[in-house]
Amino acid sequence: MPVGADRAELLDSVERRVRWLSTAIIDHANRVRPNPTGLKVGGHQASSASMTAIMTTLWFEHLCPEDRVSVKPHASPVLHAIKYLLGELDPSYLTRLREFGGLQSYPSRSKDPDGVDYSTGSVGIGATAPVWGALARRYVDSHFGGAGGGRQYSLLGDAELDEGAVWEAIIDPLVAELGEVVWIVDLNRQSLDRVVPNMGTPRLEGMFAAAGWQVLTVKYGARLTGLFEQPGGEALRRRIDEMTNPEYQRLLRCTPPELRDRLPGAGPDSGGIAALIKPLPDDELTAAIRNLGGHDVRALDEALGAIDDTRPTVIFAYTVKGHGLATEGHPQNHSALLTGTQLADLAARVGVSPDDPWAGFAPGSAEAVACEQTAARLRRPPVPAAPACDLPADLGRTPKGTATTQAALGRALLDVSRAAPEAAERIVTLSPDVSSTTNIAGWINKAGVWAPAERRDWFGDDSETLLHWRERPEGRHLELGISEVNLVGALGEFGATWSRWGQPLIPVGVLYDPFIERALEPWSFGMYAGGQSILAGTPSGVTLAPEGGAHQSITTASIGLEQPELIAYEPAFALETEWVLLAAMAQLGRPGGRSAYLRLSTRPVDQTLAAIPEDPAARERRRRHVVAGAYTLRRSAGTPTVTICAMGAMVTEALAAAGRLEAQGHRPDVIVVTSAGLLFDALQARRGLSPAPEWILGTVLPAERSAPMVTVLDGHPHTLAFLAGVNRVPAAHLGVTRFGQSGDLDSVYRWHGIDADSVVGAALDLAD
């Protein structure tokens, strides 16, 4: 039911209090709370003020318990102000914005105390998260039920539409069917540095419409609309519509006499506009010129009531940055703080005392009752505990012949589905159109492709079709468009279903390893927000020799050293791929779980080189070492003269070099590193700098067998350089530090200095 006059007046009162609280929260953090270091605390009073009417209308009139909202990063104080009024945030936190252990600078699922739905802060990523959240909810509901319905709202600033990640999400084919997705754009037409000269809103509206979205625009409020209906009103509308953003916002800074002089302009309609505004009192004129739709609860309510749930919706809500503050509309107001006098003036206008800034509404008042009713309406039941996913640690198979770690991933997924069918029901794979080239076609043929409704496979009867695209609600693979950002955005949300609906998934994404850096920031943000997933990058390094520098990864090998909440593995053999995949899966869907990155290779390797022990206890010992980060593959008799530490595809070169060194009378040990990050954690633990277990270091690099060390990998050599510090030995570190050349494998390895000759030469230099 549309908002009536009395309800609109009530919502306006609540909105003014929300605006005050969000402003005061930032003021207290910067001006009241002691700051002995003098470091800027920050906060965004103007960016918050432009959102208060939008968020008040949404929370108090339209949200349901099953809805989820991603809030514009700079409007986090508005979210906390509303949560406080609804009784979901203890008042002690209002004085702790950006304080250690207090409210975070931007909304955080994992760190804020008041039930944030989506973490935001990295521009564009928080905006798109509800898209993938909607997809994850639909997937969970079609497989397990219990995920309910509800809309997925994104509240974003117009500057976020400059981010490519936003448009990658908007045009993905899977998104056009997500009618529960609603974006509300705070169209204040200011960026951090300036008033944007030409926002090009009609162009943006057309781009959304072309992608199949419903487009709603809330441009003017009731005051201005009323003026437009009077004689001279159409001329006034044209005048405001046609003026540039900077000219319009300069009017907001004018005194009433200046406004009467400037607003009519110099065109042929100026006389009619001047006559229209002449009888208006000064306060009505100044209120009217800033009466945009994004600050009018009735206009916002009407737009929210017009949402078509059969397709995604975007609402462009015109606003003024800093609405209702002394800094309103100023081009440099992004991080500006109100002065003490300006804050006192705001308090007087809102009807609160600066001496008691956190006072709630009077008990029994209409506003207090509205808060109580809204809180009761939005109360959610607790999330049920996620069921455990029982996974075997070893599937018992020992690969023979020649295989690649890339192909081993697809084989392991199939083996899990046979050995642990209940856990396999939780596996969902995702790919940005590289499923066949990353060797998971067999898994897709077995698991099927997920779609909201069954679709006919027109190539199902084609005998030459090897990858069968059977789309149905029971499918367990999702194919996105060619966008790594979309892939990891979806991975993060599929990895958060255990905490949203109590249904854990095991999301496994595949992509080309050179493109992980393109996707790393949004994937990192997904981990920060509590999403747990597995990402497999393949092919990796320069080992895909004919591709050369066009498809080459150098620094991806060290991701596990640097990325929080992540374990990275680079297995050398097929069985290691299976073991680390199972170990990574066991980490997902639970409190304290960690994501995993698997760096895989297309190089065919003789699997007998792995020398898998036949004795069950010895095999289990090898598996434990592989999962812990390293194992000894070749141990020389007596004290070694050199230790070769190799990772991934370079184990073949390491073994060949060890054989040649032994023929010359040297005693080489060969250590296979499966996770540089876990070994680094163990070294930090040895020094008291990490809580990680350190036993693996003493096992594979015992002090009594310390010797000069050669490290080699198909990636940047710094990845393994720290290993020389375990026993403080002289070392040479071989790896890739240049863009690649196309060619055969031997030539490429030789050019980069990671071939067996280079390993032998480095070892001889150290031994001498």
C-alpha positions in Angstrom: 0.0 0.0 0.0 1.5 3.4 -0.9 2.8 5.6 1.8 0.2 8.2 3.0 0.8 11.7 4.3 1.0 10.7 8.0 3.3 7.8 7.3 5.5 9.9 5.1 5.8 12.5 7.9 6.8 9.7 10.3 9.4 8.3 7.9 10.8 11.8 7.4 11.2 12.1 11.2 13.0 8.7 11.3 15.2 9.7 8.3 16.3 12.9 10.1 17.3 10.9 13.1 19.2 8.4 11.0 21.0 11.3 9.3 21.9 12.8 12.6 23.2 9.5 14.0 25.3 8.7 11.0 26.8 12.1 11.1 27.4 12.0 14.8 29.0 8.6 14.7 31.6 10.0 12.3 32.1 13.2 14.2 32.7 11.3 17.5 35.3 9.1 15.8 37.2 12.1 14.5 36.6 14.9 17.1 35.6 13.4 20.4 37.4 10.1 20.8 41.1 10.6 21.8 43.5 10.1 19.0 47.1 10.1 20.5 48.7 9.2 17.1 47.1 12.0 15.2 46.4 9.7 12.3 43.4 10.6 10.2 40.4 8.5 11.2 38.1 9.4 8.3 34.5 8.7 7.5 32.0 10.0 5.0 29.3 12.3 6.4 28.2 13.5 2.9 28.1 10.1 1.3 26.0 8.8 4.2 23.6 11.8 4.1 22.7 11.1 0.4 21.5 7.6 1.4 19.5 8.2 4.5 16.1 8.5 2.8 16.7 5.5 0.5 17.7 3.3 3.4 15.0 4.5 5.8 12.3 3.8 3.2 13.7 0.4 2.3 14.1 -0.8 5.9 10.9 0.6 7.4 8.6 0.0 4.4 9.8 -2.8 2.1 12.4 -5.2 3.5 11.4 -8.7 4.5 13.3 -11.1 6.8 14.5 -13.2 3.8 15.9 -10.1 1.9 19.6 -9.3 1.9 21.1 -5.9 1.4 24.6 -4.9 0.2 25.2 -1.3 1.5 27.4 1.3 -0.2 30.8 1.3 1.6 30.7 4.9 2.5 27.2 4.6 4.0 28.2 2.1 6.7 27.3 4.7 9.4 23.7 4.8 8.1 23.5 1.0 8.3 24.7 1.1 11.9 22.4 3.9 12.8 19.4 2.0 11.5 20.5 -1.2 13.3 20.8 0.8 16.5 17.3 2.2 16.2 16.0 -1.3 15.6 17.8 -2.6 18.7 20.3 -4.7 16.8 23.4 -2.8 17.8 24.5 -2.0 21.3 24.8 1.8 21.8 28.4 1.4 23.0 29.4 0.7 19.4 28.2 4.1 18.2 31.4 5.7 19.7 33.7 3.0 18.2 33.6 3.6 14.4 37.0 2.7 13.0 38.3 1.8 16.5 40.1 -1.5 17.0 37.4 -4.1 17.8 34.7 -1.6 17.0 32.6 -0.8 13.9 34.6 -1.4 10.7 35.2 1.4 8.2 33.0 -0.4 5.7 30.3 -3.0 6.2 31.8 -6.4 7.1 30.1 -9.7 7.5 32.9 -11.2 9.5 33.8 -8.2 11.8 30.8 -6.0 12.4 28.7 -6.9 15.4 25.2 -6.1 14.0 24.5 -8.7 11.3 25.8 -7.3 8.0 24.5 -9.1 5.0 27.4 -8.4 2.6 30.9 -7.1 3.0 31.6 -4.0 0.9 34.4 -1.6 0.5 36.2 -2.7 -2.6 34.4 -0.6 -5.2 32.1 -2.5 -7.5 32.6 -5.9 -5.8 30.1 -5.3 -3.0 27.6 -4.1 -5.6 27.7 -7.3 -7.6 27.8 -9.7 -4.6 24.0 -9.9 -4.2 23.8 -11.0 -7.9 25.9 -14.1 -7.0 24.2 -14.4 -3.7 20.9 -14.7 -5.6 22.4 -17.4 -7.8 23.8 -19.3 -4.8 20.4 -19.1 -3.0 18.6 -20.5 -6.1 21.1 -23.3 -6.4 20.9 -24.3 -2.7 17.1 -24.2 -2.9 16.9 -26.4 -6.0 19.2 -29.0 -4.5 18.5 -29.0 -0.8 15.6 -26.7 -0.1 15.2 -24.4 2.8 16.9 -21.3 1.3 13.6 -19.5 1.0 13.1 -16.5 -1.2 13.6 -12.8 -0.7 15.2 -10.0 -2.8 18.9 -9.3 -3.1 19.4 -5.5 -2.9 22.5 -3.6 -3.8 22.8 0.0 -2.6 25.6 1.6 -4.6 27.0 4.9 -5.5 26.9 6.1 -9.0 30.7 6.2 -9.2 30.7 2.4 -8.8 29.2 2.2 -12.2 32.6 3.2 -13.6 33.9 -0.2 -12.5 34.2 -2.9 -15.2 33.2 -5.6 -12.7 29.7 -4.1 -12.5 29.1 -4.4 -16.2 30.6 -7.8 -16.5 28.0 -9.0 -14.0 25.1 -7.1 -15.6 25.6 -8.7 -19.0 26.3 -12.3 -17.9 23.6 -14.5 -19.4 22.8 -16.1 -16.0 21.9 -12.8 -14.5 19.0 -11.8 -16.8 16.7 -14.4 -15.1 17.4 -13.2 -11.5 14.2 -11.2 -10.8 15.1 -11.0 -7.1 18.1 -8.7 -7.8 17.4 -5.0 -7.2 20.1 -2.3 -7.5 19.4 1.2 -6.1 21.9 3.7 -7.4 22.6 6.8 -5.2 22.8 9.2 -8.2 24.5 12.1 -6.4 26.7 12.8 -9.4 29.8 13.4 -7.4 33.0 11.5 -7.2 35.8 11.7 -4.7 37.4 14.8 -6.3 34.6 16.7 -8.1 31.1 17.1 -9.4 30.9 14.9 -12.5 30.2 17.2 -15.4 28.0 14.8 -17.4 26.7 11.7 -15.6 25.1 10.4 -18.8 22.2 8.9 -16.9 20.1 8.2 -20.1 23.0 6.2 -21.5 23.3 4.2 -18.3 19.6 3.5 -18.3 19.8 2.3 -21.9 22.7 0.0 -21.0 20.8 -1.7 -18.2 17.7 -1.9 -20.4 19.7 -3.5 -23.2 20.8 -6.2 -20.7 17.2 -7.0 -19.9 16.9 -5.1 -16.6 13.8 -3.1 -15.5 14.9 0.5 -15.2 13.1 2.9 -12.8 14.1 6.5 -12.3 13.3 8.6 -9.2 14.3 12.0 -10.2 12.1 14.6 -8.5 10.2 14.8 -5.2 6.7 16.1 -4.4 7.7 19.7 -4.0 9.3 20.1 -7.4 6.7 17.9 -9.1 4.1 20.3 -7.7 5.9 23.3 -9.1 6.2 21.6 -12.5 2.4 21.4 -12.6 2.0 25.2 -12.3 2.3 27.8 -15.0 5.9 28.0 -16.0 6.5 24.6 -14.4 7.4 22.8 -17.7 10.0 25.5 -18.4 11.5 25.0 -14.9 11.6 21.2 -15.5 13.4 21.8 -18.8 15.8 24.2 -17.2 16.8 21.8 -14.4 16.9 18.8 -16.8 19.2 20.6 -19.2 21.6 22.2 -16.8 24.9 20.5 -16.1 25.6 18.8 -12.8 28.1 21.5 -11.6 25.6 24.3 -12.4 22.8 22.5 -10.5 25.0 21.8 -7.5 26.2 25.4 -7.4 22.6 26.5 -7.0 22.5 24.5 -3.7 25.2 26.7 -2.3 23.4 29.9 -3.2 21.5 32.3 -0.9 17.8 32.8 -1.7 18.5 36.1 -3.5 21.3 34.5 -5.5 19.0 31.5 -6.3 16.2 33.7 -7.6 18.8 35.4 -9.9 20.5 32.3 -11.2 17.7 29.7 -11.4 15.7 31.3 -14.3 18.8 31.4 -16.5 19.1 33.5 -19.6 16.9 31.6 -22.1 13.6 32.5 -23.6 11.8 30.8 -20.7 13.6 32.7 -18.0 10.7 35.1 -17.4 8.2 32.3 -16.8 10.5 30.6 -14.4 11.1 33.9 -12.5 7.4 34.5 -12.2 6.8 31.0 -11.0 9.3 31.2 -8.1 8.7 34.8 -7.2 5.9 34.2 -4.7 7.7 31.3 -3.0 9.0 32.1 0.5 12.8 31.7 0.8 12.7 28.5 2.8 10.3 26.9 0.3 12.4 27.9 -2.6 15.6 26.5 -1.1 13.8 23.3 -0.1 12.3 22.9 -3.5 15.5 23.2 -5.5 17.0 20.3 -3.5 13.9 18.2 -3.5 15.2 15.3 -5.6 13.5 11.9 -5.7 16.1 10.1 -3.7 15.2 12.2 -0.6 11.5 11.9 -1.0 10.1 8.9 0.8 6.9 8.8 -1.2 8.7 8.8 -4.5 11.0 6.1 -3.3 8.1 4.0 -1.9 6.4 4.3 -5.3 9.5 3.1 -7.2 10.1 0.2 -4.8 6.5 -0.8 -5.1 6.8 -1.0 -8.9 9.6 -3.6 -9.0 9.0 -6.4 -11.6 10.2 -9.6 -9.9 10.5 -11.4 -13.3 13.8 -9.7 -14.2 16.5 -7.7 -12.4 15.7 -4.1 -11.5 17.8 -1.0 -11.3 16.4 2.2 -9.6 18.3 5.4 -10.3 17.6 7.7 -7.3 18.7 11.3 -7.8 20.2 12.6 -4.7 22.4 15.4 -3.3 25.7 14.4 -1.7 25.6 15.8 1.8 21.8 16.3 1.8 20.7 18.3 4.8 24.3 19.0 6.0 26.2 22.3 5.8 28.5 20.7 3.2 25.6 19.9 0.9 26.5 19.8 -2.7 30.0 21.1 -2.3 32.5 19.5 -4.8 35.0 18.8 -2.0 32.6 17.4 0.6 33.5 13.7 0.1 35.6 13.4 3.3 34.7 16.8 4.8 33.6 17.0 8.5 31.1 19.4 9.9 32.5 21.9 12.3 31.3 22.0 15.9 29.0 24.9 15.1 27.6 23.1 12.0 27.0 20.0 14.0 25.1 21.9 16.7 22.9 23.6 14.0 22.1 20.1 12.6 21.2 18.9 16.1 18.8 21.8 16.6 17.1 21.2 13.2 16.7 17.5 14.0 15.6 18.1 17.5 18.3 16.3 19.5 20.8 17.5 22.0 24.5 17.4 21.2 25.1 16.5 24.8 23.1 13.4 24.4 23.7 12.4 20.8 22.7 8.8 21.1 19.3 9.3 22.6 16.6 7.1 21.0 13.0 8.1 20.3 10.8 8.7 23.3 9.1 5.5 24.4 5.6 5.3 23.1 6.2 7.8 20.3 5.1 7.0 16.8 8.8 6.8 15.8 9.6 4.4 18.6 6.7 2.2 17.7 7.7 2.2 14.1 11.2 1.0 15.1 9.8 -1.8 17.3 7.4 -2.9 14.6 10.2 -2.9 11.9 12.5 -4.8 14.1 9.9 -7.5 14.8 9.0 -7.7 11.1 12.7 -8.2 10.1 13.7 -10.6 12.8 15.3 -13.7 11.3 15.4 -17.2 12.7 18.9 -18.4 13.6 20.9 -20.1 10.8 20.9 -23.9 11.4 24.2 -25.6 12.0 25.7 -26.8 8.8 25.9 -30.6 8.4 29.3 -32.1 8.2 30.6 -33.3 4.8 32.4 -36.5 5.4 35.2 -36.9 2.9 37.8 -39.7 2.6 41.4 -38.5 2.8 42.6 -41.1 0.1 40.5 -42.7 -2.6 42.9 -45.7 -2.7 43.8 -45.4 -6.4 47.5 -45.2 -7.6 47.8 -43.6 -11.1 50.0 -45.3 -13.6 51.4 -44.3 -16.9 51.6 -40.7 -18.0 49.3 -38.0 -16.7 48.9 -34.3 -16.0 47.8 -32.6 -12.8 45.3 -30.7 -14.9 43.6 -33.9 -16.0 43.9 -35.4 -12.5 41.5 -32.7 -11.2 38.7 -33.9 -13.4 39.4 -37.5 -12.6 39.5 -36.8 -8.9 36.1 -35.1 -9.0 34.6 -38.2 -10.7 36.3 -40.5 -8.2 34.9 -38.5 -5.3 31.4 -38.9 -6.7 31.8 -42.6 -6.7 33.6 -43.0 -3.3 31.7 -40.4 -1.4 28.4 -39.7 -3.1 26.8 -37.7 -0.2 29.8 -35.3 -0.1 29.8 -35.2 -3.9 26.3 -33.9 -3.8 27.8 -30.7 -2.3 30.3 -30.2 -5.0 29.5 -27.5 -7.5 31.9 -26.5 -10.3 32.1 -23.2 -12.0 33.9 -22.1 -15.1 34.2 -18.9 -17.3 33.8 -20.9 -20.5 36.9 -23.0 -20.1 35.4 -26.3 -18.9 36.7 -28.5 -21.8 40.2 -26.9 -21.8 40.6 -27.4 -18.1 39.6 -31.1 -18.3 36.4 -31.2 -16.3 34.3 -32.3 -19.2 33.9 -35.8 -17.7 32.6 -34.4 -14.5 30.1 -32.2 -16.3 28.9 -35.2 -18.3 28.2 -37.0 -15.1 27.0 -34.1 -12.9 25.1 -32.1 -15.5 24.8 -28.3 -15.9 22.6 -26.4 -13.4 19.7 -24.3 -14.8 16.5 -23.1 -13.0 14.5 -25.3 -15.4 15.3 -28.2 -17.7 16.4 -27.3 -21.2 16.7 -29.5 -24.2 20.2 -30.6 -25.2 20.0 -30.2 -29.0 23.3 -32.0 -29.5 22.4 -34.9 -27.2 22.0 -37.2 -30.2 25.1 -36.1 -32.0 27.7 -38.9 -31.8 30.6 -36.5 -32.3 29.7 -34.4 -29.2 31.9 -35.4 -26.3 30.9 -32.7 -23.8 27.1 -33.1 -23.1 25.3 -29.9 -22.1 22.4 -31.3 -20.1 20.9 -28.3 -18.3 18.5 -29.1 -15.4 17.8 -28.0 -11.8 19.7 -31.1 -10.5 22.9 -30.1 -12.4 26.1 -29.3 -10.5 28.1 -27.2 -12.9 27.6 -23.5 -13.7 29.0 -22.0 -16.8 29.5 -18.2 -16.7 30.6 -15.9 -19.5 34.3 -15.1 -20.1 34.8 -13.1 -16.9 37.2 -14.3 -14.2 35.8 -11.5 -11.9 32.3 -13.0 -12.2 33.7 -16.5 -11.6 35.3 -15.6 -8.3 32.4 -13.4 -7.3 30.1 -16.4 -7.6 32.7 -18.7 -5.9 32.7 -16.4 -2.9 28.9 -16.5 -2.5 28.6 -20.2 -3.2 31.2 -20.6 -0.5 29.1 -18.6 2.0 25.9 -20.7 1.8 26.9 -22.6 5.0 26.7 -19.4 7.0 23.6 -17.9 5.2 21.3 -20.9 5.1 23.1 -23.7 6.9 23.8 -25.6 3.7 27.5 -26.0 2.9 28.7 -26.3 -0.7 32.0 -27.4 -2.0 32.5 -24.8 -4.8 35.4 -25.6 -7.2 36.2 -23.0 -9.9 38.5 -23.5 -12.8 40.3 -20.8 -14.9 43.5 -20.2 -16.8 46.3 -19.7 -14.4 47.6 -16.5 -16.1 44.3 -14.8 -15.3 44.2 -15.5 -11.6 45.8 -12.1 -11.0 42.8 -10.5 -12.8 40.5 -12.2 -10.4 42.6 -12.2 -7.2 41.2 -9.0 -5.7 37.5 -9.9 -5.9 38.3 -13.5 -4.8 40.3 -12.1 -1.9 37.3 -9.9 -0.9 35.1 -13.0 -1.1 37.3 -14.7 1.4 37.3 -11.6 3.7 33.5 -11.9 3.6 33.6 -15.5 4.7 33.3 -17.3 1.4 35.2 -20.6 1.3 36.0 -22.1 -2.1 38.6 -23.9 -4.2 40.1 -22.3 -7.3 42.1 -24.3 -9.8 44.4 -22.4 -12.2 45.7 -24.3 -15.2 47.8 -24.3 -17.4 50.5 -22.6 -15.4 53.9 -21.1 -15.9 55.9 -21.3 -19.1 55.3 -25.1 -19.3 52.6 -24.4 -21.9 55.5 -23.6 -24.1 54.0 -22.9 -27.5 51.7 -20.2 -26.0 54.7 -18.1 -25.0 54.3 -14.8 -23.1 50.7 -14.4 -24.1 49.6 -17.1 -21.7 52.2 -17.1 -19.0 52.0 -16.9 -15.2 55.0 -15.9 -13.1 53.8 -14.7 -9.7 50.8 -17.0 -9.2 53.0 -19.6 -7.6 53.5 -17.3 -4.6 49.8 -16.5 -4.0 49.7 -18.9 -1.0 52.5 -17.0 0.7 50.7 -13.8 0.6 46.9 -14.3 0.6 45.1 -14.5 4.0 42.6 -17.3 4.5 44.1 -19.3 1.7 46.1 -22.5 1.3 47.8 -22.9 -2.1 49.1 -26.1 -3.5 51.1 -27.0 -6.6 51.1 -30.8 -6.9 53.7 -32.6 -9.1 51.8 -35.8 -9.6 48.2 -37.0 -10.2 47.8 -38.6 -6.8 49.0 -35.5 -5.1 46.3 -33.6 -6.9 43.7 -35.9 -5.5 45.1 -35.7 -2.0 45.3 -32.0 -1.8 41.9 -31.6 -3.4 40.3 -33.8 -0.8 42.2 -32.0 2.0 41.0 -28.6 0.6 37.4 -29.8 0.3 37.5 -30.9 4.0 38.3 -27.3 4.9 35.2 -25.8 3.4 31.7 -25.0 4.8 32.5 -24.5 8.4 33.7 -21.9 10.9 37.5 -21.5 10.6 37.6 -23.1 7.2 40.0 -21.9 4.5 39.9 -21.5 0.8 42.4 -23.3 -1.5 44.2 -22.5 -4.7 45.5 -25.4 -6.9 48.1 -24.4 -9.5 48.0 -27.2 -12.0 50.0 -28.1 -15.1 49.4 -29.5 -18.6 52.8 -31.2 -18.7 52.5 -35.0 -19.0 54.6 -36.7 -16.3 55.6 -40.3 -15.8 53.6 -41.2 -12.7 56.1 -43.9 -11.6 58.5 -41.1 -10.7 56.3 -40.4 -7.7 57.4 -43.7 -6.2 54.2 -44.1 -4.2 54.9 -46.5 -1.3 52.9 -49.8 -1.4 52.8 -50.2 2.3 49.6 -48.6 3.6 51.3 -46.9 6.6 54.0 -45.5 4.4 51.5 -44.3 1.8 49.5 -42.5 4.5 52.8 -40.9 5.7 53.4 -39.6 2.2 49.9 -38.3 2.0 50.3 -36.4 5.3 53.5 -34.8 4.1 52.0 -33.8 0.7 49.1 -32.1 2.5 51.4 -30.5 5.0 53.5 -28.9 2.2 56.5 -31.1 1.2 57.9 -34.6 1.2 61.3 -36.2 0.5 61.2 -38.0 -2.9 64.8 -39.0 -3.1 67.2 -39.3 -0.2 70.9 -40.0 -0.8 73.0 -42.4 1.3 74.9 -40.5 4.0 75.0 -36.7 4.4 73.9 -35.0 1.2 76.1 -32.6 -0.6 73.2 -30.7 -2.1 69.5 -30.4 -1.6 67.2 -29.8 -4.6 63.8 -28.4 -3.7 61.4 -28.5 -6.7 57.8 -27.7 -7.1 55.1 -28.9 -9.6 56.2 -29.5 -13.2 59.9 -29.0 -12.4 60.2 -32.2 -10.4 61.1 -34.1 -13.6 64.1 -31.8 -14.1 65.0 -32.1 -10.5 65.1 -35.9 -10.6 67.1 -35.9 -13.9 69.6 -33.4 -12.4 69.9 -35.5 -9.2 70.7 -38.6 -11.3 73.4 -36.8 -13.2 74.9 -35.3 -10.0 75.0 -38.7 -8.4 76.8 -40.1 -11.4 79.5 -37.5 -10.7 79.9 -38.6 -7.1 77.6 -36.1 -5.4 74.9 -37.0 -2.9 71.7 -35.1 -3.8 68.5 -35.1 -1.8 65.3 -34.2 -3.7 62.5 -32.5 -1.8 59.1 -32.0 -3.5 57.3 -28.8 -2.3 53.6 -29.0 -2.7 52.7 -25.8 -0.7 55.2 -23.0 -0.3 52.7 -21.2 1.8 52.4 -23.9 4.4 56.2 -24.3 4.6 56.5 -20.5 5.2 53.9 -20.7 7.9 55.8 -23.5 9.5 59.1 -21.5 9.4 57.2 -18.5 11.0 55.9 -20.8 13.7 59.4 -22.0 14.4 60.3 -18.4 15.2 57.2 -17.9 17.3 55.5 -15.7 14.6 52.7 -18.1 13.6 50.4 -20.6 15.4 50.9 -23.1 12.5 52.4 -26.6 13.0 56.1 -26.8 12.3 56.8 -30.5 12.3 57.0 -30.7 8.5 60.2 -28.7 8.4 62.0 -31.0 10.8 60.8 -33.9 8.7 61.8 -32.9 5.2 64.6 -30.5 6.1 66.2 -31.8 9.2 69.2 -29.9 10.5 71.5 -33.0 10.4 70.9 -33.2 6.6 71.4 -29.5 5.9 73.3 -28.9 2.7 73.7 -26.2 0.0 70.3 -25.8 -1.7 69.0 -25.3 -5.2 65.3 -24.4 -5.5 63.5 -24.6 -8.9 60.0 -23.9 -10.0 58.0 -22.8 -13.0 57.3 -19.4 -11.5 59.2 -16.5 -9.8 62.2 -17.9 -7.8 61.3 -15.8 -4.7 58.5 -18.3 -4.0 60.9 -20.9 -2.6 63.9 -18.6 -1.7 62.9 -18.6 2.0 63.7 -22.3 2.3 67.4 -21.6 2.5 66.7 -19.9 5.8 65.3 -23.1 7.4 68.9 -24.3 8.1 70.7 -21.2 6.9 72.5 -22.8 4.0 73.9 -21.2 0.8 71.5 -21.4 -2.0 70.7 -20.8 -5.7 67.1 -20.1 -6.7 66.0 -20.9 -10.2 62.7 -19.8 -11.7 61.0 -17.5 -14.3 61.6 -13.8 -14.2 61.0 -12.8 -17.9 58.1 -12.9 -20.3 58.1 -16.1 -22.2 59.0 -17.1 -25.7 56.9 -19.5 -27.8 58.7 -22.8 -28.5 59.2 -26.4 -27.6 59.5 -27.3 -23.9 63.2 -28.0 -23.9 64.0 -24.7 -25.6 61.8 -22.7 -23.3 63.1 -24.3 -20.1 66.7 -23.7 -21.3 66.0 -20.0 -22.1 64.6 -19.4 -18.6 67.3 -21.4 -16.9 65.0 -24.0 -15.3 66.1 -27.1 -17.3 68.1 -30.0 -15.9 71.4 -28.5 -17.1 70.7 -25.3 -15.1 69.9 -27.3 -12.0 73.1 -29.3 -12.3 75.2 -26.2 -12.9 73.8 -24.4 -9.9 74.3 -27.5 -7.7 77.9 -27.9 -8.8 78.6 -24.2 -8.2 77.3 -24.6 -4.6 79.0 -27.9 -4.0 82.4 -26.5 -5.0 
